[in-house]
Amino acid sequence: MNWTLALHHPDGSLARKWRGRHVLHGGSGSTMVDWRVPATLPAGIYELRLQADHIRQRRPIAIGHPAPLQHAAAALAAPGMSGPAQLVGLDFDIVYGNLHSQTNHSDGGGDPAHCRGAQAPRTGDFGPEDAYRFAQQHGLQFLLTSEHNHMYDASEGSDPNADPQAARQLYRLGIANAEQYTARHPGFVAMYGLEWGVISGGGHLNILNSPALLGWERSTSGEPFADVVTPKNDYAALYKLMKEQGWLGQFNHPGARQFPLNGEPLAFSEDGAAVMALCEVMNSNAFSKRLDEGEPRHSFYEDACATLLEAGYRLAFSSDQDNHCANWGASYSNRTGILLPAGTTPTVEALLEAIRARRVFATMDKQAAIALTANGTLMGAQMDNSGPLTLQVHYASSAGRGIAALDIMEGVPGRHGEVKPMAGVRGMQHGFTPQPGAHFYYARLTQDDGKQLWSAPIWVNQR
């Protein structure tokens, strides 16, 4: 595989470039670069851009001690908690968690002492209840264990001699365990769902609230392992089923060639737009065994999420850990934040309602929060507007982080173009009059430590 890594200045100009070729073993590999950058580089938030065949990754990196555009952000409400509970000025409580993880119901749950990646299906040391307990002890307020739908036969591929009834019963047991754990632990929401699909020719997506196991595999007698048969890699059929059943979805670590419809990747469908609510914009390493939130390897998917938004999907951003080792929420400090109306008791139903409303943000820092409003209307909404529009970024950090960079990103649903930063944004508030037609806007903020946050978009129809 040929690769190129480029370091870009804050203004986008090239600072340094590295090139190489690497032979992959088992589909993966690693290489080292000579990082010696000129000592004359001024302090700032730079960007690393990786190109490896069709894979593209971008991530910010702080060099030196960047001077913040805005000094330490206002303290968050509810001091003394492990993370912020409320953005001052918005009547919403914030809960933090992880919407993508595995246990020994599929290929997760490996003991960090010897975990090196995905486990052989159904062989991990720890199950869903262990995951909920661990996540709660480490400060998360919700966790979705999203098991690979095609591994309930205890096989990476398909075991025609497995017991279909046992596979379906295991899925129902997972749902029951989540409900029981939530009932016994007020304030924590245990969720159980499935990660549908395969990477080759398709892509992974989470179904957050399916009571049924979906799949395409059958036993030697022809009996399906799943409750509901869904054709492999047929996203059109899956979206249609999800819409009929009222199920919600999340695009997991989306790649440029994934989620095809009629051969077109990242393609739009009306059924898909009705059910897909979230897009993972950033993940920490899925195979991390770290327990100190210090995982250095991260993946970013903003480009693919932006392509989906430009195609016409109405998506909020999430940031999850895709844990395969037994370190749910502990590999890194990233979280998905969900805004609940103030005083709302966290429940599965309350979280799903907020996700449907796209009141969700992604953060690499569990002690920070972000939201965007347009003329006072909260992110996630669809609104009509005439005349001027004022976009207000709401941000705070319980650790007192400063803001090193702030972009308000603008796109047009259905245009199939490029999402770009708006010109002329100078602070937390930006007033202007949009061109007539449909638009979406979201805030992307970089802290003075290089960690990023993404608000949900807000969709504006300018009359």
C-alpha positions as a printed NumPy array, in Angstrom:
array([[  0.   ,   0.   ,   0.   ],
       [  1.356,   3.432,  -0.963],
       [  0.795,   6.17 ,   1.583],
       [  1.321,   9.906,   1.939],
       [  1.278,  11.836,   5.206],
       [  1.225,  15.633,   5.072],
       [  1.49 ,  18.235,   7.827],
       [ -0.415,  21.434,   7.031],
       [ -0.138,  24.857,   8.623],
       [ -3.211,  26.38 ,  10.32 ],
       [ -3.856,  28.337,   7.093],
       [ -3.897,  25.092,   5.09 ],
       [ -0.503,  25.459,   3.409],
       [  1.884,  22.507,   3.363],
       [  4.566,  22.337,   6.072],
       [  6.038,  18.88 ,   5.471],
       [  5.253,  15.684,   3.606],
       [  6.248,  12.03 ,   4.063],
       [  5.754,   9.202,   1.559],
       [  6.226,   5.462,   1.731],
       [  5.053,   2.006,   0.82 ],
       [  4.01 ,  -0.598,   3.367],
       [  3.181,  -4.283,   3.006],
       [  0.068,  -5.202,   4.992],
       [ -0.117,  -8.431,   6.956],
       [ -3.616,  -9.679,   7.606],
       [ -5.024,  -6.411,   6.31 ],
       [ -3.192,  -4.176,   8.762],
       [  0.214,  -2.791,   9.603],
       [  2.091,   0.154,  11.023],
       [  5.047,   2.286,  10.084],
       [  7.121,   5.074,  11.643],
       [  7.976,   8.464,  10.178],
       [ 10.843,  10.798,  10.987],
       [  8.827,  13.451,  12.802],
       [ 11.594,  16.067,  12.927],
       [  9.727,  19.202,  11.896],
       [ 11.438,  22.585,  11.629],
       [ 12.026,  24.179,  15.025],
       [ 10.974,  27.448,  13.446],
       [  7.362,  26.319,  13.074],
       [  5.2  ,  28.74 ,  15.058],
       [  2.929,  27.318,  17.742],
       [ -0.555,  26.501,  16.51 ],
       [ -3.136,  23.862,  15.611],
       [ -1.843,  22.043,  12.541],
       [ -3.517,  19.259,  10.559],
       [ -2.171,  15.845,   9.594],
       [ -3.62 ,  14.399,   6.381],
       [ -3.116,  10.737,   5.487],
       [ -3.784,   9.27 ,   2.048],
       [ -3.403,   5.489,   1.657],
       [ -5.071,   4.169,  -1.494],
       [ -8.766,   5.043,  -1.004],
       [ -8.321,   5.718,   2.731],
       [ -8.227,   9.356,   3.781],
       [ -7.787,  10.598,   7.327],
       [ -7.399,  14.088,   8.796],
       [ -6.711,  15.048,  12.379],
       [ -5.625,  18.186,  14.236],
       [ -2.389,  18.293,  16.171],
       [ -1.181,  20.96 ,  18.576],
       [  2.433,  22.053,  18.059],
       [  3.949,  24.146,  20.808],
       [  1.504,  26.052,  22.979],
       [ -1.089,  27.613,  20.67 ],
       [ -2.428,  30.983,  21.733],
       [ -6.174,  30.477,  22.209],
       [ -8.644,  32.517,  20.203],
       [-10.647,  32.581,  23.395],
       [ -9.173,  31.925,  26.806],
       [-10.438,  29.368,  29.281],
       [-14.077,  28.668,  28.533],
       [-16.739,  29.4  ,  31.098],
       [-17.076,  26.764,  33.78 ],
       [-19.857,  24.292,  33.266],
       [-22.81 ,  23.856,  35.536],
       [-22.902,  21.099,  38.159],
       [-19.319,  21.412,  39.467],
       [-17.874,  18.348,  41.116],
       [-19.267,  15.878,  38.597],
       [-16.913,  13.847,  36.417],
       [-18.116,  15.782,  33.404],
       [-20.31 ,  18.753,  32.586],
       [-24.012,  18.311,  33.249],
       [-25.392,  21.417,  31.556],
       [-24.348,  24.204,  29.208],
       [-25.098,  27.499,  30.864],
       [-27.955,  29.245,  29.092],
       [-29.498,  26.096,  27.619],
       [-32.193,  24.301,  29.57 ],
       [-30.865,  20.83 ,  28.834],
       [-29.003,  18.233,  30.86 ],
       [-26.076,  16.454,  29.212],
       [-25.4  ,  12.737,  29.514],
       [-22.193,  11.176,  28.199],
       [-21.654,   7.676,  26.921],
       [-20.684,   5.277,  24.16 ],
       [-23.018,   4.005,  21.414],
       [-20.711,   1.398,  19.885],
       [-19.063,  -1.519,  21.721],
       [-18.876,  -5.301,  21.76 ],
       [-18.914,  -8.013,  24.431],
       [-18.591, -11.804,  24.399],
       [-21.978, -12.032,  22.694],
       [-19.904, -11.399,  19.559],
       [-16.169, -10.638,  19.18 ],
       [-15.583,  -8.408,  22.214],
       [-15.09 ,  -8.74 ,  25.939],
       [-11.403,  -9.69 ,  25.864],
       [ -9.45 ,  -9.302,  29.09 ],
       [ -7.105,  -6.306,  28.582],
       [ -4.286,  -8.343,  30.118],
       [ -4.115, -10.467,  26.971],
       [ -6.5  ,  -8.791,  24.498],
       [ -4.792,  -8.024,  21.181],
       [ -7.77 ,  -7.263,  18.919],
       [-11.1  ,  -8.835,  18.09 ],
       [-11.796, -12.081,  19.922],
       [-12.952, -15.232,  18.185],
       [-16.767, -14.941,  18.309],
       [-18.354, -15.883,  21.63 ],
       [-14.979, -16.554,  23.344],
       [-14.396, -13.286,  25.214],
       [-14.107, -13.182,  28.988],
       [-16.8  , -10.591,  29.695],
       [-20.42 , -10.075,  28.684],
       [-22.946,  -7.219,  28.5  ],
       [-23.585,  -6.922,  32.241],
       [-19.845,  -6.712,  32.859],
       [-19.674,  -3.968,  30.238],
       [-22.455,  -1.906,  31.822],
       [-20.889,  -2.234,  35.264],
       [-17.439,  -1.253,  33.993],
       [-18.769,   1.707,  32.012],
       [-20.784,   3.005,  34.951],
       [-17.792,   2.697,  37.276],
       [-15.769,   4.752,  34.785],
       [-18.227,   7.633,  34.669],
       [-20.321,   6.836,  31.599],
       [-24.042,   7.444,  31.875],
       [-25.059,   5.148,  29.027],
       [-23.546,   2.311,  27.02 ],
       [-24.823,   0.483,  23.957],
       [-23.394,  -2.986,  23.459],
       [-23.752,  -3.416,  19.711],
       [-23.016,  -7.02 ,  18.821],
       [-22.155,  -8.138,  15.291],
       [-25.368,  -9.589,  13.906],
       [-23.638, -12.43 ,  12.004],
       [-21.717, -13.83 ,  14.985],
       [-24.573, -15.278,  17.001],
       [-23.703, -18.678,  15.53 ],
       [-20.276, -18.299,  17.236],
       [-18.62 , -17.961,  13.843],
       [-16.906, -15.15 ,  11.945],
       [-18.377, -16.557,   8.742],
       [-21.173, -19.081,   9.09 ],
       [-21.484, -22.324,  11.02 ],
       [-24.361, -24.27 ,   9.445],
       [-24.247, -26.754,  12.332],
       [-24.946, -24.116,  14.983],
       [-28.302, -23.936,  16.786],
       [-30.544, -21.168,  15.367],
       [-32.807, -21.185,  18.418],
       [-29.822, -20.657,  20.735],
       [-28.677, -17.706,  18.604],
       [-32.069, -16.011,  18.804],
       [-32.356, -16.705,  22.527],
       [-28.954, -15.123,  23.153],
       [-30.086, -11.9  ,  21.501],
       [-33.262, -11.82 ,  23.611],
       [-31.164, -12.507,  26.71 ],
       [-29.02 ,  -9.472,  25.858],
       [-32.075,  -7.218,  25.687],
       [-33.387,  -8.585,  28.987],
       [-30.017,  -8.09 ,  30.694],
       [-29.909,  -4.451,  29.587],
       [-33.423,  -3.78 ,  30.844],
       [-32.661,  -5.43 ,  34.179],
       [-29.396,  -3.562,  34.672],
       [-31.054,  -0.212,  33.958],
       [-33.842,  -0.991,  36.411],
       [-31.321,  -1.868,  39.149],
       [-29.069,   1.163,  38.506],
       [-31.065,   4.413,  38.257],
       [-29.118,   7.119,  36.461],
       [-27.364,   4.691,  34.115],
       [-28.907,   3.521,  30.834],
       [-27.892,   0.084,  29.579],
       [-28.729,  -0.456,  25.907],
       [-28.429,  -3.567,  23.753],
       [-28.512,  -3.499,  19.967],
       [-26.743,  -4.878,  16.969],
       [-24.056,  -3.911,  14.484],
       [-25.376,  -4.998,  11.107],
       [-23.324,  -5.796,   8.049],
       [-19.79 ,  -6.633,   7.012],
       [-17.019,  -4.334,   5.811],
       [-16.321,  -6.067,   2.492],
       [-18.806,  -4.75 ,  -0.045],
       [-20.895,  -3.064,   2.598],
       [-20.209,  -1.289,   5.872],
       [-21.204,  -1.498,   9.519],
       [-24.182,   0.332,  10.952],
       [-25.732,   0.134,  14.388],
       [-29.429,  -0.431,  14.934],
       [-30.031,   1.106,  18.327],
       [-33.429,  -0.28 ,  19.254],
       [-34.199,  -3.492,  17.4  ],
       [-35.997,  -6.129,  19.517],
       [-35.212,  -8.691,  16.815],
       [-31.978, -10.277,  15.617],
       [-31.416,  -9.578,  11.924],
       [-29.255, -11.671,   9.623],
       [-28.796, -13.658,   6.438],
       [-27.233, -16.937,   7.61 ],
       [-29.012, -20.312,   7.796],
       [-28.37 , -23.711,   9.319],
       [-27.951, -26.947,   7.351],
       [-31.722, -27.422,   7.541],
       [-32.311, -23.981,   6.034],
       [-33.527, -22.428,   9.294],
       [-32.392, -18.805,   9.708],
       [-30.301, -17.929,  12.731],
       [-32.014, -14.535,  12.907],
       [-35.547, -13.555,  13.864],
       [-35.807, -11.5  ,  10.673],
       [-33.97 , -12.411,   7.47 ],
       [-32.189,  -9.45 ,   5.869],
       [-30.138,  -9.911,   2.678],
       [-26.412,  -9.353,   3.129],
       [-25.206,  -5.896,   1.982],
       [-28.718,  -4.906,   0.84 ],
       [-29.006,  -1.492,   2.468],
       [-32.118,  -0.501,   0.542],
       [-34.011,  -3.46 ,   2.   ],
       [-32.593,  -2.823,   5.458],
       [-33.568,   0.872,   5.462],
       [-37.082,  -0.059,   4.339],
       [-37.432,  -2.58 ,   7.176],
       [-36.064,  -0.128,   9.739],
       [-38.527,   2.535,   8.611],
       [-41.45 ,   0.124,   8.856],
       [-40.4  ,  -0.88 ,  12.384],
       [-39.413,   2.579,  13.666],
       [-35.788,   1.592,  14.325],
       [-32.952,   4.129,  14.562],
       [-29.52 ,   3.744,  13.014],
       [-25.965,   5.036,  13.181],
       [-23.346,   4.893,  10.42 ],
       [-20.297,   3.284,  12.038],
       [-16.783,   4.396,  10.973],
       [-18.024,   5.216,   7.445],
       [-15.58 ,   4.776,   4.583],
       [-15.647,   6.408,   1.166],
       [-16.681,   3.151,  -0.554],
       [-19.249,   1.927,   1.94 ],
       [-23.065,   1.792,   2.263],
       [-23.711,   1.364,  -1.471],
       [-27.106,   1.624,  -3.15 ],
       [-27.235,   0.45 ,  -6.766],
       [-23.458,   0.466,  -6.784],
       [-23.118,   4.036,  -5.524],
       [-21.323,   4.389,  -2.16 ],
       [-22.653,   6.682,   0.577],
       [-25.829,   6.939,  -1.473],
       [-29.064,   8.594,  -0.408],
       [-32.459,   6.96 ,   0.   ],
       [-35.677,   8.339,   1.436],
       [-36.042,   5.275,   3.653],
       [-32.474,   5.643,   4.881],
       [-32.98 ,   9.312,   5.639],
       [-35.987,   8.423,   7.775],
       [-34.02 ,   6.067,  10.037],
       [-30.325,   6.977,  10.04 ],
       [-29.817,   9.572,  12.778],
       [-26.107,   9.468,  13.657],
       [-22.711,   9.318,  11.986],
       [-19.501,   8.468,  13.836],
       [-17.179,  11.381,  13.174],
       [-14.292,  10.13 ,  15.294],
       [-13.373,   6.866,  17.043],
       [-10.552,   5.762,  19.259],
       [ -8.788,   2.51 ,  18.365],
       [-11.31 ,  -0.348,  18.439],
       [ -8.681,  -2.815,  19.635],
       [ -7.176,  -0.672,  22.367],
       [ -6.501,  -2.357,  25.684],
       [ -5.756,   0.913,  27.495],
       [ -7.494,   1.559,  30.807],
       [ -6.207,   5.101,  31.398],
       [ -7.965,   6.996,  28.554],
       [ -4.539,   7.4  ,  26.957],
       [ -5.055,   5.597,  23.632],
       [ -3.036,   7.541,  21.015],
       [ -4.548,   5.974,  17.874],
       [ -7.697,   7.609,  16.548],
       [ -9.7  ,   7.565,  13.328],
       [-11.651,  10.467,  11.854],
       [-14.616,  10.224,   9.481],
       [-15.797,  13.792,   9.028],
       [-15.313,  13.664,   5.245],
       [-17.568,  10.618,   4.842],
       [-20.146,  12.062,   7.264],
       [-20.103,  15.307,   5.27 ],
       [-20.708,  13.336,   2.057],
       [-23.757,  11.724,   3.67 ],
       [-25.02 ,  15.128,   4.842],
       [-24.562,  16.582,   1.362],
       [-26.422,  13.592,  -0.061],
       [-29.416,  14.586,   2.041],
       [-29.191,  12.563,   5.264],
       [-30.069,  14.418,   8.465],
       [-27.32 ,  13.207,  10.797],
       [-25.869,  14.292,  14.116],
       [-22.3  ,  13.35 ,  15.009],
       [-21.232,  10.761,  17.566],
       [-17.833,   9.727,  18.926],
       [-17.512,   6.166,  20.204],
       [-14.843,   3.627,  21.126],
       [-15.958,   0.413,  19.382],
       [-14.421,  -1.464,  22.314],
       [-13.419,  -5.075,  21.652],
       [-11.312,  -5.377,  24.791],
       [-13.002,  -5.08 ,  28.188],
       [-12.309,  -1.357,  28.609],
       [-15.673,   0.19 ,  27.802],
       [-15.221,   3.972,  27.898],
       [-11.707,   3.74 ,  29.368],
       [ -9.526,   3.599,  26.269],
       [ -9.79 ,   7.331,  25.545],
       [-11.593,  10.47 ,  26.719],
       [-13.949,  10.694,  23.728],
       [-17.701,  10.52 ,  24.272],
       [-21.067,  10.968,  22.612],
       [-23.044,  13.68 ,  24.399],
       [-26.846,  13.687,  24.404],
       [-28.985,  16.649,  25.486],
       [-32.104,  15.836,  27.509],
       [-34.65 ,  18.446,  28.616],
       [-33.592,  19.648,  32.064],
       [-34.842,  17.38 ,  34.815],
       [-35.496,  14.422,  32.491],
       [-34.719,  11.048,  34.022],
       [-32.292,   9.234,  31.709],
       [-34.046,   6.215,  30.171],
       [-33.707,   4.335,  26.919],
       [-36.822,   6.068,  25.634],
       [-35.529,   9.528,  26.615],
       [-32.182,   8.902,  24.88 ],
       [-33.863,   7.608,  21.72 ],
       [-36.178,  10.625,  21.635],
       [-33.181,  12.977,  21.876],
       [-31.369,  11.049,  19.137],
       [-34.434,  11.317,  16.892],
       [-34.298,  15.086,  17.485],
       [-30.52 ,  15.045,  16.727],
       [-29.746,  16.703,  20.08 ],
       [-26.354,  14.988,  20.072],
       [-22.734,  16.153,  19.903],
       [-19.361,  14.43 ,  19.576],
       [-16.396,  15.264,  21.772],
       [-12.84 ,  14.034,  22.222],
       [-12.925,  15.536,  25.736],
       [-15.415,  14.163,  28.253],
       [-15.08 ,  17.388,  30.262],
       [-16.292,  19.637,  27.454],
       [-19.567,  20.257,  25.67 ],
       [-20.756,  22.057,  22.554],
       [-24.06 ,  23.096,  21.024],
       [-25.191,  25.324,  18.17 ],
       [-28.288,  27.484,  17.954],
       [-29.717,  29.458,  15.037],
       [-31.845,  32.445,  16.032],
       [-32.293,  30.634,  19.343],
       [-33.369,  27.311,  17.8  ],
       [-31.314,  24.363,  19.068],
       [-29.153,  22.199,  16.806],
       [-30.817,  19.17 ,  15.273],
       [-33.895,  21.108,  14.253],
       [-35.216,  21.912,  10.796],
       [-36.347,  25.527,  10.574],
       [-37.646,  28.071,   8.095],
       [-36.047,  31.497,   8.117],
       [-36.524,  34.859,   6.473],
       [-33.957,  37.646,   6.705],
       [-30.857,  37.572,   8.941],
       [-29.7  ,  34.426,  10.711],
       [-27.545,  34.408,  13.842],
       [-25.569,  31.247,  14.612],
       [-24.424,  30.973,  18.216],
       [-21.844,  28.442,  19.372],
       [-22.246,  27.318,  22.992],
       [-19.132,  25.758,  24.491],
       [-17.76 ,  25.166,  27.94 ],
       [-15.09 ,  23.097,  29.63 ],
       [-14.967,  21.99 ,  33.234],
       [-11.184,  21.734,  32.798],
       [-10.894,  25.379,  31.673],
       [ -9.626,  24.621,  28.175],
       [ -9.256,  27.467,  25.711],
       [-10.434,  27.574,  22.093],
       [ -7.642,  27.346,  19.519],
       [ -9.796,  27.155,  16.379],
       [-13.483,  27.418,  15.547],
       [-15.178,  26.698,  12.244],
       [-18.835,  26.899,  11.337],
       [-19.259,  24.416,   8.514],
       [-21.844,  24.989,   5.79 ],
       [-23.402,  22.583,   3.312],
       [-26.454,  22.084,   1.121],
       [-28.531,  18.894,   1.458],
       [-28.913,  17.119,  -1.862],
       [-26.171,  19.11 ,  -3.581],
       [-23.588,  16.29 ,  -3.445],
       [-20.899,  18.921,  -3.09 ],
       [-18.347,  19.812,  -0.452],
       [-18.969,  21.001,   3.095],
       [-16.73 ,  24.007,   3.762],
       [-15.986,  26.432,   6.603],
       [-17.926,  29.685,   6.418],
       [-15.885,  32.802,   5.724],
       [-15.865,  35.703,   8.145],
       [-16.492,  33.765,  11.371],
       [-14.655,  35.716,  14.075],
       [-16.114,  34.488,  17.335],
       [-18.803,  32.426,  19.012],
       [-21.579,  34.32 ,  17.226],
       [-21.95 ,  34.821,  13.492],
       [-24.717,  36.831,  11.858],
       [-25.479,  36.852,   8.124],
       [-28.314,  36.412,   5.636],
       [-28.195,  33.053,   3.84 ],
       [-28.878,  32.658,   0.152],
       [-32.408,  31.382,  -0.552],
       [-32.798,  27.626,  -0.335],
       [-31.793,  24.761,   1.929],
       [-28.65 ,  24.8  ,   4.061],
       [-27.145,  23.031,   7.042],
       [-24.592,  24.377,   9.509],
       [-22.548,  22.778,  12.28 ],
       [-19.748,  23.927,  14.567],
       [-16.341,  22.263,  14.752],
       [-14.221,  23.475,  17.639],
       [-10.574,  22.668,  18.423],
       [ -9.373,  23.162,  21.99 ],
       [ -5.909,  24.424,  22.87 ],
       [ -4.884,  20.805,  23.562],
       [ -5.84 ,  19.751,  20.005],
       [ -8.987,  17.844,  21.   ],
       [-12.045,  18.524,  18.874],
       [-15.791,  18.8  ,  19.39 ],
       [-18.568,  18.725,  16.784],
       [-22.073,  20.08 ,  17.29 ],
       [-25.029,  18.559,  15.515],
       [-26.058,  20.409,  12.378],
       [-29.077,  22.643,  12.156],
       [-31.037,  22.62 ,   8.894],
       [-32.274,  25.975,   7.607],
       [-34.659,  26.618,   4.728],
       [-34.06 ,  30.247,   3.79 ],
       [-37.132,  31.809,   2.201]])
